[in-house]
């Protein structure tokens, strides 16, 4: 590396901070440094967003994961900036080594995090916290490396042409912030949909190491000894080879990791614009399971218990027009269509890929009774909250909310007072709404918060719970495969805008396979025994889940 220099006398320019020996004119060199700042900033922000997105998918609770990643990373950036002061004597070599390390750590972070989650998640015990620990470690390491970039780049740009500190900082930060903008937009709109999380991170690392290596070995090669140039070139080639190898193997890796998470029966794995959709089983007599973003949403072992409890109590009364919020798998619609007198069923599903699979996947279409071939079923691809705002007043006799658990951050607005106010508006005076609230046994505060929030919106509620849930895989916000932590029941709230509805099955109508009137009565009593008093109302601006 660069030989150390003797300390400069006070008030003089250190010899290591003198004009750089450049192969191009100073103006061109300055432009190239700022272009490298732009690229490195874009890559750095992609690493941050990649960690947040993957941690949210693997661990859950996007607010917590974003807070952990960003706070740890910003803290580490400050430490990295301080540490970079000691590297100013060899700023060019240090920057080149720094970018190679950042490319390897940032580019490989997604695969490492996914691997730890996939192969340690079922071990239980201390290993359950391994993905969280690794997330903090990567956030810390990437933050340290990103934080050290700016002081070193400031040193390099000043060696091309000395200028006042304020002007240099302005130029450097302008390129940095514009690069961050491009990286922040490229991740959700280009890298994630086109390449996926793993390949996108690897490509970002490749761009990162090439930009850093080109700047140092091309523009500032005169600042390096021959030995330093060789070592830096070798390091860059090794990083590129590792990233390229990982990119070649990423499909096999992802397939093996997916099997480690979901088992060997994975038939369909699709990344839609909204989420990852995985179907397992469904052939040769094996139970079909539907996972959305890694959470079990439908299990053929127990889905009748869930969907019968979700639909049948709400169908006791007029039911000519039914609105299903979520439920793109068609299973709630299957139960609705068993009732005579149903004229129209509107399904509001955010992810059209779920509907496509429910139409065309043989096992899923067989399970839902091919409901999408019924002319009474109409699909609206939209967000449930927005669709309720657009729907006319007093349109539906029944609203069924087949939505993700309220503990998942993205769905909290669908369990807010404002949401239930909109649902109340679209119901007829004697209409009913039935809401899935997540498990009662493991999260009673959440269950009773939903009930309290619905009552605050002017609905008269009847809470109940249904047991018998298959527990091989957690369905809620906690991505846990251990049987001891997974929920064993479902919670529901039946409500009406004018009076407390009776919790009864419709007399003379289709008989459910598993649900009975006696069980419903007992389920309501069981739920009442878990009551948590004094829980607050959840709103859009103050979610309580």
Residue pairs with C-beta under 8 A, 6 or more apart in sequence:
1 90
1 93
1 224
1 225
1 227
1 228
1 231
2 16
2 89
2 90
2 92
2 93
2 223
2 224
2 225
2 228
3 225
4 89
5 14
5 15
5 16
5 89
6 15
7 14
8 14
8 15
14 89
16 88
16 89
16 90
16 91
17 88
17 155
17 158
17 159
18 159
19 159
19 160
20 29
20 92
20 156
20 159
20 160
20 220
20 222
20 223
21 222
21 223
22 29
22 160
22 219
22 220
22 222
23 218
23 219
23 221
23 222
24 32
24 219
26 160
26 161
29 160
29 219
30 157
30 160
30 161
32 215
32 219
33 153
33 156
33 157
33 160
33 215
33 219
34 157
34 171
34 172
34 175
35 175
36 153
36 211
36 212
36 214
36 215
37 153
37 172
37 175
37 176
37 179
38 175
38 176
38 178
38 179
38 182
39 179
39 207
39 208
39 211
40 99
40 149
40 153
40 179
40 208
40 211
40 212
41 175
41 176
41 177
41 178
41 179
41 180
41 183
42 179
42 180
42 182
42 183
42 186
43 102
43 103
43 106
43 183
43 204
43 205
43 207
43 208
43 211
44 102
44 106
44 142
44 146
44 149
44 180
44 183
45 179
45 180
45 183
45 184
45 187
46 106
46 183
46 186
46 187
46 191
46 200
46 201
46 204
47 102
47 106
47 109
47 142
47 146
47 201
47 204
48 69
48 70
48 73
48 142
49 183
49 184
49 187
49 188
50 106
50 109
50 110
50 187
50 197
50 200
50 201
50 204
51 69
51 109
51 110
51 113
51 135
51 138
51 139
51 142
52 62
52 65
52 66
52 69
52 70
53 187
53 192
53 197
54 110
54 113
54 114
54 197
55 65
55 68
55 69
55 113
55 131
55 135
56 62
56 65
56 66
56 409
57 197
57 276
57 293
57 294
58 113
58 114
58 117
58 131
58 294
58 479
59 65
59 117
59 131
59 132
59 135
59 479
60 295
60 407
60 408
60 477
60 478
60 479
61 407
61 408
61 409
61 477
62 409
62 410
63 409
65 135
68 135
68 136
68 139
69 135
69 139
72 136
72 139
72 140
72 143
73 139
73 140
73 142
73 143
73 146
74 143
75 143
76 139
76 140
76 141
76 142
76 143
76 144
76 146
76 147
77 143
77 144
77 146
77 147
78 147
79 143
79 144
79 147
80 143
80 144
80 145
80 146
80 147
80 148
80 149
81 147
81 148
81 150
81 151
83 144
83 147
83 148
84 94
84 147
84 148
84 149
84 150
84 151
84 152
85 151
87 94
87 148
87 151
87 152
88 151
88 152
88 155
91 152
91 155
91 156
91 159
91 223
92 156
92 216
92 220
92 223
92 224
93 216
93 223
93 224
93 228
93 232
94 148
94 152
95 149
95 152
95 153
95 156
95 212
95 215
95 216
96 212
96 213
96 215
96 216
96 217
96 232
96 235
96 236
97 232
97 235
98 145
98 148
98 149
98 152
98 212
99 149
99 208
99 209
99 211
99 212
99 213
99 216
100 209
100 212
100 213
100 232
100 235
100 236
100 239
101 145
102 142
102 145
102 146
102 149
102 205
102 208
102 212
103 205
103 206
103 208
103 209
103 212
103 239
103 243
104 205
104 209
104 239
104 242
104 243
105 138
105 141
105 142
105 145
106 142
106 145
106 201
106 204
106 205
106 208
107 201
107 202
107 203
107 204
107 205
107 206
107 208
107 243
107 246
108 201
108 202
108 205
108 242
108 243
108 246
109 138
109 142
109 201
110 197
110 198
110 200
110 201
110 202
111 198
111 201
111 202
111 246
111 250
111 253
112 134
112 138
113 131
113 134
113 135
113 138
114 197
114 198
114 254
114 257
115 253
115 257
116 130
116 131
116 134
117 130
117 131
117 261
117 479
118 256
118 257
118 258
118 260
118 261
119 257
119 260
120 127
120 128
120 130
120 131
121 127
121 128
121 131
121 260
121 261
121 479
121 480
121 481
122 260
122 481
122 482
124 482
124 484
128 480
128 482
150 172
150 176
153 172
154 168
154 169
154 172
156 220
157 168
157 171
157 172
158 168
187 200
191 200
191 203
191 204
192 200
193 271
193 273
194 200
195 203
196 254
196 271
198 250
198 253
198 254
199 247
199 250
202 243
202 246
202 247
202 250
203 247
205 239
205 243
206 240
206 243
206 244
206 247
209 236
209 239
209 240
209 243
210 236
210 240
212 236
213 232
213 233
213 236
216 224
216 232
217 224
217 229
217 232
217 233
217 236
221 229
224 232
246 253
255 266
258 266
258 269
258 278
259 266
261 294
261 481
262 278
262 280
262 289
262 291
263 280
265 280
265 281
265 286
266 278
266 279
266 280
267 279
267 280
267 281
267 282
267 283
267 363
268 277
268 278
268 279
268 357
268 361
269 276
269 277
269 278
269 279
270 276
270 277
270 278
270 353
270 357
271 277
272 351
272 352
272 353
272 354
273 351
273 353
274 350
274 351
274 353
275 292
275 293
275 351
276 291
276 292
276 293
276 294
277 290
277 291
277 292
277 351
277 353
277 354
277 357
278 290
278 291
278 294
279 288
279 289
279 290
279 291
279 357
279 361
279 363
279 364
280 288
280 289
280 291
281 287
281 288
281 289
281 300
281 363
282 288
282 300
282 361
282 362
282 363
282 364
282 367
283 363
287 299
287 300
287 301
288 298
288 299
288 300
288 363
288 364
288 367
289 296
289 298
289 299
289 300
289 473
290 296
290 297
290 298
290 299
290 329
290 364
291 297
291 473
292 351
292 354
292 404
294 479
295 404
295 405
295 408
295 474
295 475
295 476
295 477
295 479
296 473
296 474
296 475
297 329
297 404
297 475
298 329
298 331
298 367
299 470
299 472
299 473
300 367
301 470
302 468
302 469
302 470
303 331
303 367
304 512
304 513
304 514
305 466
305 468
305 469
305 490
305 514
305 515
306 436
306 466
306 469
306 490
307 331
307 332
307 334
307 335
308 335
308 512
308 513
308 514
308 515
309 464
309 466
309 490
309 492
309 515
309 523
310 332
310 335
310 400
310 402
310 434
310 436
310 492
311 332
311 335
311 336
311 400
311 434
312 335
312 505
312 506
312 512
312 515
313 432
313 434
313 464
313 492
313 494
313 503
313 504
313 505
313 520
314 398
314 399
314 400
314 432
314 433
314 434
314 494
315 336
315 339
315 398
315 506
315 509
316 432
316 501
316 502
316 504
316 505
316 506
317 397
317 398
317 430
317 431
317 432
317 501
317 506
318 397
318 428
318 430
318 431
319 336
319 339
319 341
319 342
319 397
319 398
320 341
320 342
320 343
320 344
320 397
321 343
321 344
321 346
321 395
321 396
321 397
321 398
322 336
322 342
322 344
322 345
322 346
322 396
322 397
322 398
322 399
322 400
323 345
323 346
323 348
323 391
323 395
323 396
323 398
323 399
323 400
323 426
324 332
324 333
324 336
324 345
324 346
324 347
324 348
324 399
324 400
324 402
325 348
325 384
325 387
325 388
325 399
325 400
325 401
325 402
325 403
325 414
326 348
326 349
326 350
326 384
326 401
326 402
326 403
326 404
327 333
327 347
327 349
327 400
327 402
328 347
328 349
328 350
328 351
328 354
328 355
328 358
328 379
329 354
329 357
329 358
329 364
329 368
330 347
330 355
330 358
330 364
330 365
330 368
330 369
330 371
330 372
330 377
331 367
331 368
332 400
332 402
333 345
333 347
333 368
333 371
333 377
334 368
334 369
334 371
335 512
336 342
336 345
336 398
336 400
337 345
337 369
337 371
337 374
337 376
337 377
338 509
338 510
339 506
339 509
339 510
340 509
342 376
343 376
344 376
344 378
345 374
345 376
345 377
345 378
346 378
346 380
346 396
347 355
347 377
347 378
347 379
347 380
348 380
348 382
348 384
348 387
349 355
349 379
349 380
349 381
350 381
350 382
350 383
350 384
352 379
352 381
355 372
355 379
355 381
357 364
358 364
358 365
358 368
358 371
358 372
359 365
359 372
365 372
371 377
372 379
380 387
384 401
384 403
384 414
384 419
385 413
385 414
385 419
385 422
388 419
388 422
388 423
388 425
388 426
389 422
391 422
391 426
392 426
393 425
393 426
394 425
394 426
394 427
394 428
394 429
394 431
395 426
395 428
396 426
396 427
396 428
396 431
397 427
397 428
397 430
397 431
397 432
398 431
398 432
398 433
398 434
399 423
399 426
399 427
399 431
399 432
399 433
399 434
400 433
400 434
401 414
401 423
401 433
401 434
401 435
401 436
402 436
403 411
403 414
403 415
403 435
403 436
404 410
404 411
404 414
405 411
405 436
405 437
405 438
405 439
405 446
405 475
405 476
405 477
406 412
406 414
406 415
406 437
406 438
406 446
406 449
406 450
406 538
406 545
407 438
407 443
407 446
407 476
407 477
407 478
407 545
408 476
408 477
409 477
412 538
412 543
412 545
413 419
413 540
413 543
415 435
415 437
415 449
415 450
415 453
415 538
415 545
416 453
416 538
416 539
416 540
416 543
417 453
417 456
417 457
417 537
417 538
417 539
417 540
418 457
418 539
418 540
420 433
420 453
420 454
420 456
420 457
420 459
421 457
421 458
423 433
423 457
423 459
424 433
424 457
424 458
424 459
424 497
427 433
427 496
427 497
429 497
429 498
430 496
430 498
431 496
431 497
432 494
432 495
432 496
432 501
433 459
433 494
433 495
433 496
434 492
434 493
434 494
434 495
435 450
435 454
435 492
435 493
435 495
436 490
436 491
436 492
437 446
437 447
437 450
437 451
437 463
437 490
437 491
437 492
437 493
438 446
438 447
438 450
438 476
438 487
438 490
438 491
439 447
439 469
439 476
439 487
439 488
439 489
439 490
439 491
440 447
440 465
440 489
440 490
440 491
440 527
440 530
441 465
441 487
441 488
441 489
441 530
442 476
442 485
442 487
443 476
443 487
444 530
444 532
445 532
445 535
446 545
447 463
447 465
447 491
447 527
447 530
447 532
448 463
448 530
448 531
448 532
448 535
449 535
449 536
449 537
449 538
449 544
449 545
450 491
450 493
450 538
451 461
451 463
451 493
452 535
452 536
452 537
453 537
453 538
453 539
453 544
454 461
454 493
454 495
455 461
456 537
458 497
459 495
459 496
459 497
460 495
460 496
460 497
460 498
460 499
460 500
460 501
461 493
461 494
461 495
461 500
462 493
462 494
462 495
462 500
462 501
462 502
462 503
462 524
463 491
463 492
463 493
463 494
463 524
463 527
463 528
464 491
464 492
464 493
464 494
464 503
464 520
464 523
464 524
464 526
464 527
465 489
465 490
465 491
465 492
465 523
465 526
465 527
465 530
466 489
466 490
466 492
466 515
466 519
466 523
467 488
467 489
467 523
468 488
468 489
468 514
469 475
469 487
469 488
469 489
469 490
471 483
471 486
471 487
471 488
472 481
472 483
472 486
473 481
473 486
474 480
474 481
474 482
474 485
474 486
474 487
475 486
475 487
476 487
478 485
480 486
491 527
494 501
494 503
495 501
503 520
503 521
503 524
504 517
504 520
505 511
505 512
505 515
505 516
505 517
505 520
535 544
536 542
536 544
537 544
538 544
538 545
